[in-house]
Amino acid sequence: MTTAPRPNPLLSDRDVDFQLYEVLDATSLCALPTFAEHSRDTFTLLLDSTRRFAREVLYPTYRDMDAQPPSFRDGRVHVHPLMRELYPRLVELGLLTATRPPDVGGQQLPLTVHAVSTAYLMAANLSVYAWLGLTLGAAHLLEVFGTPEVKATFMEPMYRGEWTGTMALTEPQAGSSLADVRTRATPAPDGSWRIQGSKIFISGADQDFSENVVHLTLARIEGAEGGTRGISLFAVPSRRPEGGTLVDNDVRVAGVIHKIGWKGIPSLALNYGESGDCHGWLVGPPGRGLACMFQMMNEARIMVGMNGVATATVAYHEAVAYARERPQGRPAGVRDATRPQTPIIEHADVRRMLLRQKAIVEGGLSLLLAASYQADLAGHGQDEATRQRAGLLVDLLTPVAKSFPAERGFEANALAVQVHGGYGYSSEYLPEAWLRDQKLNSIHEGTTGIQGLDLLGRKVVAGGGAALQSFAEEVGTTVARARAAGVTPEWGEALEQALAETTTVVTELGARGMSGEVELMLRHSADFLELFSVLAVAWRWLAQAAAAKEALGRGAPDADFYEGKLAAAQYWFAVELPRAPLLARLCRTGEDSYARMRPEWF
């Protein structure tokens, strides 16, 4: 028997306001010319509308859409009938263009506010938001790199919510190795290109709730060099404009991937040009397709990271509510069976599990908002130096902001199932569904292993370590704030020590890479990603602890909220940050157990 979903806040409004205004001071962005017309009032308008829609409209649809995924019949994908109602209402919220300039119909809101508003929608029903998020990314890509004709033809209908968009990178034989893309593009007399090839794992590549889908597709122009430098980017619609109408563009769904989660949006295999009549339009310079696509990929990585936070957060709130009301057992030492049972939240081990979830989800949200704040500065800072510095920080934080919420979020989701006990692993309760959803986040948009290679092989050593130096300055500012607020000084000292050790690791590994020992440098890239994640989230927890201490010092009325923040910060510094030396040692020594493991030994 299926139970109706209990009311769930999805995210805590109190925590969102704390993170935006007490930890980050998001209203300071309004001092920038780009955001000068905004204020906390306009931020609240967006947040309130998305919160209301997420809770009242979107969340009640989640269970049905998880149980009834899209079907493939008669050569078309048929999504859940609710999408015909939900997508137009989602578009009406204005999120497709909220961060974009007025000349494309936007409100020019900060990404920081937009990002956290979307988290409510992701927590309510992540698959429904994914259609909008992918479309936003595809349209923004065309806004930046498309010709005026391409923008008018493809970007504008997507920004209006009439068409949807995808990113079509992966191919069956290549997987994440984009250097091995085989899809081909040949020039046509009309100025377009003929596209031929196959793609796989393309989310949202077909649907029946809007009239068209535009695929931002990587392909190799005939005669182009091999590797990633020979790849170009094309806009390839499922139906192309011709003679004032839309006609079939020879894009075929070749199969549906049956996923463990994200059931509301299909993952598809596509064939282009089976009949030789698939038209595509070049986006950006020839041979620069991957460089252009990285804009959408990085935006998608931040989106997946926020998905990880949202999916863990909604499960955390479910677990807290369940633990408050579920009676079971009695306090330790009480043997009288006639005594009433106690709610399980009174048991120490349940509080341990809930506190770990809190430390993960609120630390993860703080990390995503810090990255978004730097992205706002990177795009709209007052001067070039500010923009460049913020851009370095965004690049550095993106692999962590994508991976930490997915990997640790999965752990948090597993704890939510554990808190529910036998009910947790039943489909009558929602935690098992969110656990399935969460697993996809560590795979979407570059696996965790790829993010580790990117962080260690590129981001921390780029520009002679300039990004890492900027990060160290941010940490120093936070440590000073915490010290002034009266936060336990050992926390700041431990953070600075872990940062110094991490910097030493980067210096040593970078030297090995420069000397040609690239395999040794990257051998423990996954451990380095874990090390940097623990460090980055400790930085965010110290910032939250500082804001909490400041509030308590001025006699803020909701002391319980701030004491909870300090307890979660204490947990991170006592349980997680002490792992940094071990992770650093693995990276520095190049411990070789799995490096020397031979395939035949498994």
C-alpha positions in Angstrom: 0.0 0.0 0.0 1.4 3.4 -1.0 1.4 6.2 1.6 0.7 9.8 0.7 3.9 11.8 1.0 4.2 13.8 4.2 4.6 17.6 4.0 8.2 18.3 3.5 9.9 21.7 3.4 12.3 20.4 0.7 14.9 23.0 1.9 14.8 25.0 5.1 13.8 28.6 4.4 15.6 29.6 7.6 18.8 27.9 6.4 18.6 29.4 2.9 18.2 32.9 4.4 21.1 32.3 6.8 23.4 31.1 4.0 22.4 33.9 1.6 22.4 36.9 4.0 24.3 36.1 7.1 27.1 33.9 5.7 27.5 35.3 2.2 25.8 38.7 2.2 24.2 38.2 -1.2 22.7 41.6 -1.2 26.3 43.0 -1.6 26.0 41.9 -5.2 23.4 44.6 -5.7 26.3 47.1 -5.5 27.5 45.8 -8.9 26.1 47.7 -11.9 24.6 44.6 -13.4 22.5 43.9 -10.4 21.8 47.5 -9.3 18.1 47.2 -9.9 17.7 44.3 -7.5 17.5 44.1 -3.7 16.6 41.5 -1.1 13.0 42.2 -2.0 13.4 41.0 -5.6 15.4 38.1 -4.4 12.6 37.1 -2.1 10.0 37.4 -4.9 11.8 34.7 -6.9 12.5 32.5 -3.9 8.9 32.7 -2.7 7.4 31.8 -6.1 9.7 28.8 -6.6 9.2 27.6 -3.0 5.4 27.8 -3.4 5.4 26.0 -6.8 7.9 23.4 -5.6 5.9 22.5 -2.5 2.4 22.9 -3.7 2.6 21.7 -7.3 5.8 19.9 -8.1 6.4 17.8 -4.9 3.0 16.0 -5.1 3.9 14.7 -8.6 7.2 13.1 -7.7 5.9 9.6 -6.7 3.7 9.2 -9.8 6.5 10.2 -12.2 9.0 8.0 -10.5 6.6 5.1 -10.8 5.6 5.8 -14.5 8.7 6.7 -16.5 8.5 7.8 -20.2 7.6 5.1 -22.7 8.9 4.6 -26.2 6.4 3.6 -28.8 5.8 4.3 -32.5 9.3 5.8 -32.7 8.6 8.5 -30.2 9.1 9.1 -26.5 5.9 9.7 -24.5 6.6 11.3 -21.2 4.3 11.4 -18.1 1.1 13.2 -19.0 1.7 15.6 -16.1 4.6 17.2 -18.1 2.2 18.9 -20.4 0.9 20.9 -17.5 4.1 21.2 -15.4 6.5 22.5 -18.0 4.5 25.6 -19.1 4.0 26.5 -15.4 7.7 26.0 -14.7 8.5 28.3 -17.6 6.1 30.9 -16.1 8.3 31.2 -13.1 10.8 33.0 -15.3 13.8 30.8 -14.4 14.8 30.2 -18.1 15.9 33.8 -18.4 16.2 35.0 -14.8 19.9 35.4 -14.9 20.1 36.6 -18.5 20.2 40.3 -19.7 17.1 42.2 -20.8 17.9 42.0 -24.5 17.0 38.2 -24.4 14.1 38.7 -22.1 15.9 38.3 -18.8 15.8 39.9 -15.4 19.6 39.8 -14.8 19.3 38.3 -11.3 22.4 36.9 -9.6 23.2 33.3 -10.2 23.6 32.9 -6.4 19.9 33.6 -5.9 18.8 31.7 -9.0 20.8 28.6 -8.0 19.2 28.2 -4.5 15.7 28.9 -5.9 16.2 26.0 -8.4 17.2 23.8 -5.5 13.7 23.8 -4.2 12.4 22.6 -7.5 15.1 19.9 -7.7 14.2 18.7 -4.2 10.6 18.5 -5.2 11.0 16.7 -8.5 14.5 16.8 -10.0 13.5 15.2 -13.3 11.0 17.9 -14.1 13.5 20.7 -13.4 16.1 18.9 -15.5 14.1 19.6 -18.7 14.3 23.3 -17.8 17.9 23.2 -16.6 19.2 21.6 -19.8 17.2 24.0 -22.0 18.6 27.0 -20.1 22.2 25.7 -20.6 21.6 25.0 -24.3 20.0 28.4 -25.0 22.8 30.2 -23.0 25.4 28.4 -25.2 23.7 29.7 -28.3 23.4 33.2 -26.8 27.2 33.4 -26.3 28.4 31.5 -29.4 25.6 31.5 -32.0 25.2 33.7 -35.0 22.3 36.1 -35.1 20.4 33.7 -37.4 21.1 30.7 -35.1 20.0 32.7 -32.1 16.7 33.8 -33.7 16.0 30.3 -35.0 16.9 28.2 -32.0 17.7 30.3 -28.9 14.6 32.4 -28.8 12.1 29.5 -28.9 14.0 27.8 -26.1 14.1 30.9 -23.9 10.4 31.4 -24.6 9.8 27.8 -23.3 8.4 26.6 -26.7 11.3 24.2 -27.4 13.6 22.2 -25.1 17.3 21.6 -25.5 20.0 19.0 -24.8 23.7 18.5 -24.7 24.7 15.6 -27.0 28.3 14.7 -26.4 28.6 11.0 -25.5 28.9 8.2 -28.1 28.6 4.5 -27.6 32.3 3.7 -28.5 33.7 6.8 -26.7 31.9 7.3 -23.4 33.6 10.2 -21.6 36.6 10.1 -24.0 35.4 13.0 -26.3 38.6 12.8 -28.3 37.1 9.7 -29.9 33.9 11.4 -31.2 33.0 10.0 -34.6 29.8 11.9 -35.5 30.6 13.6 -38.8 29.6 16.9 -40.3 29.8 17.8 -44.0 29.1 21.2 -45.5 25.9 21.7 -47.6 25.3 24.3 -50.3 22.7 26.1 -48.2 25.3 26.9 -45.5 24.1 24.3 -43.1 25.8 21.0 -42.4 24.8 17.4 -42.9 25.2 15.4 -39.6 25.7 11.7 -39.4 26.4 9.6 -36.3 25.2 8.2 -33.0 24.9 9.6 -29.5 23.9 7.8 -26.3 22.8 8.7 -22.7 21.3 12.0 -24.0 18.9 13.2 -21.3 15.6 14.7 -22.6 16.4 14.0 -26.2 12.8 13.4 -27.1 9.4 14.3 -25.6 5.8 15.0 -26.6 5.0 18.1 -24.5 6.6 20.7 -26.8 7.0 21.0 -30.5 10.8 20.6 -30.8 14.1 19.6 -29.2 17.4 21.2 -30.1 20.5 19.1 -29.6 23.8 20.9 -29.0 25.9 18.3 -30.7 29.7 17.6 -30.9 30.8 16.4 -34.3 33.9 16.3 -36.4 34.0 18.1 -39.7 35.1 15.9 -42.6 38.9 16.1 -42.9 39.4 17.7 -39.4 42.3 16.5 -37.3 41.8 13.8 -34.7 41.5 14.4 -31.0 39.6 17.1 -29.3 41.0 19.9 -31.5 39.1 18.5 -34.5 35.7 18.7 -32.8 33.1 21.3 -33.7 29.7 22.2 -32.2 26.4 22.2 -34.0 22.7 23.0 -33.3 20.8 20.0 -34.5 17.0 20.2 -34.1 14.7 17.1 -34.1 12.5 19.1 -36.4 14.0 21.8 -38.6 12.3 25.0 -39.7 11.5 24.9 -43.5 9.1 27.0 -45.4 7.5 28.5 -42.4 6.8 25.1 -40.7 8.7 22.4 -38.9 9.7 19.2 -40.8 11.4 16.0 -39.7 15.2 16.5 -39.4 16.2 12.8 -39.6 17.0 12.5 -35.9 15.9 9.1 -34.6 15.5 7.7 -31.2 17.4 4.4 -31.3 16.7 3.2 -27.8 15.8 4.1 -24.2 18.1 3.6 -21.3 16.3 2.1 -18.3 17.7 4.1 -15.3 17.6 3.4 -11.6 16.6 7.0 -10.9 15.7 10.4 -12.5 12.7 8.5 -13.9 10.8 11.5 -15.2 13.3 12.4 -17.9 14.4 9.8 -20.4 18.0 9.0 -21.3 18.2 8.1 -24.9 20.3 6.8 -27.8 20.1 8.9 -31.0 20.9 8.3 -34.6 21.6 11.3 -36.8 21.2 11.1 -40.6 20.1 7.6 -41.2 18.5 8.9 -44.4 21.2 11.4 -45.1 19.0 14.4 -44.4 20.0 15.6 -40.9 20.7 19.3 -41.0 22.9 21.0 -38.4 24.1 24.6 -37.9 27.6 25.5 -36.8 27.9 27.1 -33.4 31.2 28.9 -32.7 34.4 28.5 -34.7 35.2 25.2 -36.5 37.4 23.0 -34.3 36.5 24.9 -31.2 33.4 22.9 -30.3 34.7 21.4 -27.1 35.9 24.8 -25.8 32.4 26.2 -26.5 30.7 23.2 -25.0 32.6 23.6 -21.7 30.4 26.6 -20.9 27.4 24.3 -20.8 29.3 21.4 -19.2 30.5 23.5 -16.3 27.0 25.0 -15.8 25.6 21.5 -15.9 28.2 20.4 -13.3 27.1 23.1 -10.9 23.5 22.1 -11.6 24.2 18.4 -10.8 26.0 19.5 -7.6 22.9 21.4 -6.6 20.8 18.4 -7.5 23.0 16.4 -5.1 22.4 18.9 -2.3 18.7 19.0 -3.0 18.2 15.3 -3.2 20.1 14.7 0.1 18.3 17.6 1.8 14.8 16.5 1.1 15.7 13.1 2.4 17.3 14.7 5.5 14.1 16.6 6.3 12.1 13.4 5.8 14.4 11.5 8.2 14.2 14.2 10.9 10.4 14.3 10.8 10.2 10.5 10.9 12.6 10.3 13.8 10.6 12.8 15.8 7.4 10.9 15.5 8.5 7.2 15.3 8.3 5.7 18.9 10.6 2.7 19.4 12.5 1.5 22.5 13.3 3.3 25.7 16.2 5.3 27.0 19.4 3.3 27.9 19.1 1.8 31.4 15.3 1.9 31.5 14.1 -1.7 31.8 10.4 -1.0 32.7 8.4 -2.2 29.7 5.4 -0.4 30.9 7.1 3.0 30.3 6.1 4.7 27.0 8.4 4.2 24.1 10.5 7.1 23.2 10.8 8.8 19.7 13.9 7.4 18.0 15.4 10.9 17.8 16.1 10.5 21.5 18.5 7.6 20.7 22.1 8.7 20.4 22.9 6.7 17.2 19.9 8.2 15.4 21.1 11.7 16.3 24.5 10.7 15.1 23.1 9.8 11.7 20.9 12.9 11.5 23.9 15.2 12.5 26.0 13.6 9.8 23.3 14.3 7.2 23.0 17.9 8.4 26.8 18.4 8.2 26.8 17.1 4.6 23.7 18.8 3.2 24.2 22.2 4.8 27.9 22.2 4.1 27.2 21.2 0.5 24.7 24.0 0.1 27.2 26.5 1.5 29.8 25.2 -1.0 27.4 25.5 -4.0 26.4 29.0 -3.0 30.0 30.1 -2.5 30.8 28.8 -6.0 27.7 30.6 -7.4 28.7 33.9 -5.6 32.2 33.7 -7.2 30.5 33.0 -10.6 28.5 36.2 -10.2 31.8 38.1 -9.5 33.5 36.4 -12.4 30.9 37.6 -14.8 30.0 41.0 -13.4 32.8 42.1 -11.0 33.7 45.8 -10.9 37.1 45.4 -12.5 39.1 42.9 -14.6 41.3 41.8 -11.7 38.2 40.9 -9.6 36.6 39.0 -12.5 39.8 37.0 -13.2 40.3 36.1 -9.6 36.7 35.0 -9.2 36.9 33.0 -12.4 39.9 31.1 -11.1 38.0 30.3 -7.9 34.9 29.1 -9.9 37.2 26.8 -12.0 38.8 25.4 -8.9 35.6 24.9 -7.0 33.5 23.4 -9.8 34.9 19.8 -9.6 34.4 19.8 -5.9 31.0 21.4 -6.0 29.9 18.8 -8.5 31.4 15.7 -6.8 31.0 16.3 -3.0 27.2 16.7 -3.0 26.9 13.6 -5.2 29.3 11.3 -3.3 28.6 12.5 0.2 25.0 13.1 -0.7 24.6 9.5 -1.5 25.9 8.7 1.9 23.4 11.1 3.4 20.6 9.5 1.5 21.6 6.1 2.7 21.5 7.4 6.2 18.0 8.7 5.6 17.0 5.2 4.6 18.7 3.8 7.7 16.8 6.1 10.0 13.6 4.8 8.5 14.6 1.2 9.3 12.5 -1.4 7.6 10.2 1.3 6.2 13.3 2.9 4.6 13.9 0.1 2.1 10.3 -0.1 1.0 8.9 1.7 -2.0 6.0 2.9 0.2 8.3 5.5 1.6 10.3 8.0 -0.5 13.8 7.7 0.9 14.6 4.7 -1.3 13.6 6.6 -4.4 15.8 9.6 -3.5 18.7 7.2 -2.9 18.3 5.9 -6.4 18.1 9.4 -7.8 21.2 10.5 -6.0 23.4 7.7 -7.4 23.1 9.3 -10.9 24.6 12.5 -9.7 28.1 11.0 -9.3 28.0 9.8 -12.9 26.2 12.7 -14.7 28.4 15.3 -16.3 31.7 13.6 -15.7 32.2 10.9 -13.2 33.9 11.5 -9.8 37.1 10.0 -11.2 37.1 12.5 -14.1 36.5 15.4 -11.7 39.5 14.3 -9.6 41.7 14.2 -12.7 40.4 17.7 -13.7 41.0 19.1 -10.2 44.5 17.8 -9.7 45.7 17.7 -13.3 44.5 21.1 -14.3 42.7 23.3 -11.8 45.1 23.5 -8.8 48.2 23.8 -10.9 46.8 26.2 -13.5 48.5 29.6 -13.8 51.3 28.5 -11.5 48.8 27.8 -8.6 47.1 31.2 -8.8 43.7 29.6 -8.1 44.9 27.8 -5.1 46.5 31.0 -3.8 43.2 32.8 -4.2 41.4 30.0 -2.3 44.0 30.4 0.5 43.2 34.1 0.7 39.5 33.3 1.0 40.2 30.8 3.8 42.4 33.4 5.6 39.5 35.9 5.5 37.1 33.3 6.9 39.6 32.3 9.7 39.9 36.0 10.7 36.2 36.4 10.7 35.7 33.3 12.9 38.4 34.4 15.3 36.8 37.8 15.7 33.4 36.2 16.3 34.7 34.0 19.1 34.6 30.7 17.2 36.7 27.9 18.9 40.2 29.0 17.7 41.4 25.4 17.2 39.0 25.1 14.2 40.7 27.9 12.3 44.1 26.6 13.2 43.2 23.1 12.0 41.8 24.5 8.8 45.0 26.5 8.1 47.2 23.5 8.9 45.2 21.3 6.5 45.4 24.0 3.8 49.2 24.2 4.2 49.5 20.5 3.9 47.3 20.4 0.8 49.4 23.2 -0.7 52.6 21.2 -0.1 51.0 18.2 -1.8 50.1 20.3 -4.8 53.7 21.6 -5.0 55.2 18.1 -4.8 52.8 16.5 -7.2 53.1 19.4 -9.7 56.8 18.9 -9.7 56.4 15.2 -10.5 54.1 16.0 -13.4 56.6 18.6 -14.7 59.4 16.0 -14.6 57.3 13.6 -16.7 56.0 11.4 -13.9 52.4 12.1 -14.8 51.0 8.7 -13.7 52.6 9.1 -10.3 51.2 12.7 -10.0 47.6 11.6 -10.8 47.7 8.2 -9.2 45.7 9.4 -6.2 43.6 12.1 -7.9 40.5 10.6 -6.3 42.0 10.9 -2.9 43.1 14.4 -3.7 39.5 15.3 -4.7 38.4 13.9 -1.3 41.1 15.8 0.5 40.2 19.1 -1.2 36.4 18.4 -0.6 36.9 17.9 3.1 39.0 21.1 3.2 36.5 23.2 1.2 33.6 22.1 3.2 35.5 22.8 6.5 36.0 26.3 5.1 32.3 26.7 4.6 31.5 25.3 8.0 33.9 27.7 9.6 32.1 30.6 7.8 28.7 29.3 9.1 30.1 29.0 12.6 31.3 32.6 12.4 27.9 33.8 11.3 26.2 31.8 14.0 28.5 33.1 16.7 27.9 36.7 15.5 24.2 36.1 15.7 24.3 34.7 19.2 26.6 37.5 20.3 23.9 40.1 19.3 21.2 38.1 21.1 19.4 36.7 18.0 16.1 35.1 19.2 16.3 31.7 17.4 19.3 30.4 19.4 18.4 26.8 18.7 19.1 27.3 15.0 22.5 28.8 15.6 23.5 26.2 18.3 22.6 23.5 15.7 25.0 25.2 13.3 27.8 25.2 15.8 27.2 21.5 16.6 27.4 20.6 12.9 30.6 22.6 12.5 32.1 20.9 15.5 31.2 17.6 14.0 33.0 18.4 10.7 36.1 19.6 12.5 36.2 16.7 14.9 35.3 13.9 12.5 36.1 14.9 8.9 39.0 17.4 8.8 41.3 15.0 10.8 41.1 12.7 7.7 43.1 15.3 5.7 46.6 14.1 6.8 45.9 10.5 5.8 44.6 11.6 2.4 47.6 13.9 1.9 50.0 11.1 2.8 48.4 8.8 0.2 48.8 11.5 -2.5 52.4 12.3 -1.5 53.7 8.8 -1.2 52.0 7.5 -4.3 50.9 4.3 -2.4 50.7 1.8 -5.2 48.4 -1.1 -4.1 45.9 -0.6 -6.9 48.5 0.9 -9.3 50.5 -2.3 -9.3 47.4 -4.5 -9.3 47.3 -6.6 -12.5 44.0 -7.3 -14.3 44.5 -11.1 -13.9 44.8 -10.7 -10.1 41.2 -9.6 -9.7 
